[in-house]
C-alpha cells in the first residue's frame, strides 16, 4: 500500500526531485504531493489545519506559531547550513539612515528572516517598527522583488542567488544576515499529534529525503542542527519576540532524524 504525504516547501527542493527521479519515495511506499508556497503564513496555517502533513520552513516560523498562534508543531529535522539572505534596497538608498520611515517588504512581519532583519535594522540605528520603518507583508522572494522594483517597498530580504541578479540591475546589497549567525539550521516540521500517530511514515519519508539530499551532495544531513535552532531562538529573544525560554528542545526532537540516519 502506498501512503500519500502532502508536503509544502519554499522553492522546489533538489532532494525531492531526486527522490522522484530515482524512485526513492517509491522504495519507501510513499507518494509525495509537493506544494511550493508563496507565503509562510499560508503554509503554516495550512499545516495547522491539516492541509499539509509536513513543511520545510524557517524554524523561526515554528517558534512563532507555537508561542503566539496556538499551534503545536514539532521540528523533526534540522540541517546545518547558511541562511544566504541579503538585505537588498532600491538604488536611491545609500545607507540605513535613508530607510527611516520607509516601507520594507517582508513575507511575515513576526517570524522567519524578518527576525534577523530586525536586528540588522536595530544595529543600523533603526530600532522601532512603525516609526523607524514599516513592514508590509507581500509574500515570498519574487513578490518582495516585485515590490521593490515597483517602488512599493524600498528594501527586502532576498535569497543570495536572486540578490546577485538584482545587484546586476543596480539594486545595492545594504547588508546580509549571514554575518549574524555562527550556526544556522534549516528545518522540517509537522504537527506533534500527526508525528505521534505516524512515526513509521515519518521515518520512511525521512529516509527517502536524506538519501535524496545525499545524492544531491548535501553534507548537512549528517547531523541534527541543534546549535542553529538554539541560535535562532536566542536571536528571537534579542529582538523581543520570544515568549519562553531559549531552549529549542521545547519545539524539536532529533530522535526521528537519528533513527532515519541509522537506516540509511
N, C-alpha and C positions, 0 to 999 in steps of 0.2 A: 504494500500500500504506500502510495506517495503522499506525503504531507505538504501542504502549501503554506508557505510563510510569506507574510506581507511586510516588506522592508522598505523603509524610507531613508534617503540619503541626501546630502548636498553634493550635487555633481555626480557623474557616473563613476563608479569605482572600477579600477582596473582589475582588482581581485575578483569582483563579481563577474566581469566579462570572462575572465579566465575560468572561473568555476562553471560557467555555462559552456564555453568552448571545449573544455577538457572533460566535461561530464562529472565534475567533482560534486556538484549538487546531486546529480542522478545517482552517483555511487552511494550517497547517504540517504537515498529515497526521499529527497525533498525537491520541491519546485518553488522558486523564489519569484514573487511578483514584486518588481522594483519600482518605487516611486522616487522621482527626483524633485524634491520640494523647492519652493520659491520663498519660503518663509519659515523660520524656526517656530513661531507661534502657531502656525497652521500645523506644522509637523508634530510638535509636542502635544497640541490639543487633540490631534487625531490618534496619537499614541495613548493618551489618557482615556479617550472614549472607545478604544478598541479597534479603530480602523486599521492601525498598524500593529504588528506584533513586536517589531524591532526597529530601532532607529540608530543610525550612525550620525552623531551630532556632537556639538561642543559640550563638554562636561558641565560648563557653567550654566547651560540651559537646564540641565538636570537639577542642579542646586537650586535655581530659582523656582522651577516648577514644584519641586518637593517642599520648599520652605514657604512659598507665597501663593501657590495655586492649588493646594490640596491634593497634589499627586503623590504617588508612592512608586517612583521609578528606581531601578537598580542598574548601575553600571556594571556590566559583566566582562567588558573588555576595555582595556586602556593601553594604547600603543604609543610608546615614546616617539617624539618627533619634534618638528618645528611648526609654529603657527603659520609662518610665511604669509603674514598680513602686513601691508604697508598703509600708512595714513597718507592718502593722496588728496591733493587740493587743486582748485582751479588756478589757472596761470596768474590771476591777479593777486593771489595770496602769496606773500613773501615770508611770512612768519606767523607764529601763534597770535601775536597781537592783532593781526589783520582778521582773525576769526572771531573776535569779540562781538557777541550779539548775533552771530551768523548761524545759518542752518547747516547742520551736518546730517547726511543721510545714513541711516542705520537699518539693520534687519529688525532687531528688537532692542528697545531702549533700556531694558532691565537686565539683560544677560548676553552671553556669547562674547564676541570680540569687542563689544561695547564696554565691558568691564575694564580690560586693559586700556582701551581708548580713553576712558575717564581718567585713568592715571596719567596718560600722556598729556591730556589737556591740563590736568592739575599741575604737572611739572612745568608745563609751558605758561603758567600764570593764569589759567582759566579754570578755577576750581568749582564754579557753581553752574549747574544746569539751570536753564531758564533765564539766566541773566547774562552769563558769560558765553553761553552757546545754547542752541536749541536743537534737540534731536527730532528728526522726522523719520518715521518708520516707513520704508519703501519696499523692503524685501532683500532678496539675495544679491549677489555680486553684480549681475547685469543690470538689475534695477537701480542699484546705487551708482553705477557708472552713468546710466542714462540720466539720473537726477543731477549729477554733476555737469554733464555735457549740456543739459537744457538750462542750467542756471538755477534750478530749483534748490540745489544744495551747493555749498562751497567746498565741502570736503567729505571724505568717506573712507572707511577701511576697505581695502581691496586686496584680494589674493595676489601674491607676488608676480605670477605669470601675467595676469591681466594688468597689474600695476606697471609692469615693464612696457606693455603695449601702450598704456595711457601716457607714460613718460615720453615715449617716442612721438606722441601727438602734442606734447607741450604741457602736460599736466605734471607739476612737480611732486616729488615724494617729500613730504614735510618731515615724516618720522616713520618709525617701524616699531611694532610691539615685540619683535624678535628680541630686542635688547633688554626687555623687561624680565625675560624668563631664563633661569638656569636649567629648568626642566619643564617640559610641556608634554601633554598626552592627548591624543585624540581618543574618542570613546564611542562605545556602542551600549545601548541601554534598552530595557524593556520594563513593563510593569512588574513589580515584585510578585504579585499574585500569579501572573502569567508564567514567570520563571519557576515558581514553586510547583505549578501544575504541569509544566512541560520541560522538566530537566533534561530528559534524553533528547528531545527535539532540539533544544538549545545546544546541547553538546554536538549533535550532528551538524547543525549549522556552523558552529564554531570550527569544527574540524575542517569542513569544506572551505570556509572563509580563510582560515590560516594557511591551508595548502595553496589556495589561490594567491594569497599575499606572498607566500614564499616563492611561488613560481614567477611572480612579478618582480622578485628581487628585494622584497622588503625584509630588513633585519629587525624591524620594530616588533615583530610578532614573537620574539624570543623571551620577552619579559613583560610583566604587568606593570604599567607605568604609575605606580603609587606616588612617586615624587612629583610628577606633573600634576596629578589630581590634587595633592596637598597644596602645591604652589598656587594653583588656580584658585583654590578656596581661600588661601591667605590673601590673595590679591582682591578677591571679592570683599573680604573683611576690611582691607585697607581703604577701599572706596566707600565703605559704609553700607554695603548691600547684604552682607551675610547676617543671618539671624542667630545661628547656633555656633557650636564650637568648630574650630578649624581641624576637622577630622574626617577625611574622605571615606573612612570606613562606615560612616553614617549612611552613605549612599552608594557604596561599591562593595563588590565581593569578587575576589580573584579565584575562587575555588573552581568555577566552571571553566575558566580560561586554563587553569593548571591541569584539570582533567583532560581537556581537549588537546592541550600540548602533549600530554603523555600518550595520547592515542594516535599521534601522527606517525 
